[in-house]
């Protein structure tokens, strides 16, 4: 069974440019998460989807970040415009459901470098 | 808010046991997890423990939970060079929001 798929794996852009990351969760997983991982730190939740609905986006900087999961399957996270401080790893995870007992499975992440 | 703390580094010799410690503040945590992250990779779930358990063993891994002290540990028996990675402790409070620690870098020396 395929795990969580993310693309691209690496992205280098200049500041003020837009960038988008894509995630395909494990088949059948209704809940999808986007995390931000800064160097030397643990991941921090940006947004959580249950099917196509964003149920927790309190940590998403909405002035420049947006996300969508239109059909409740794959998802896109966008930054526009990117800033130097956005350089980080963006991790996508999925789980079968949203309960606290549901294990989250992570993708390999997209490493973003903003120059 | 919730806070999860871990020591930054641990160095052990191959064949020895490793013990990685974690403390957390959220008394409503229901599940506590250990994830492993190798360089350039995502997080791999190693094991988890439910908050009403004291111990869980899974092959070379032993998880101990002291709920009173809000202390979690991961013991890796017979540590191998392939165990070198960053280990993250994480807890879930309400819902399924994971709060991660800063990670402990384990270095296994020959």
Interface residues (C-beta under 8 A of the other chain):
Chain A: X4 X6 X31 X40 X41 X42 X43 X44 X45 X48 X56 X91 X93 X95 X97 X98 X99 X100 X101 X102 X103 X104 X105 X106 X107 X108 X109 X111
Chain B: X4 X30 X31 X33 X35 X40 X41 X42 X43 X44 X45 X48 X50 X88 X90 X92 X93 X94 X95 X96 X97 X98 X100 X101 X102 X103
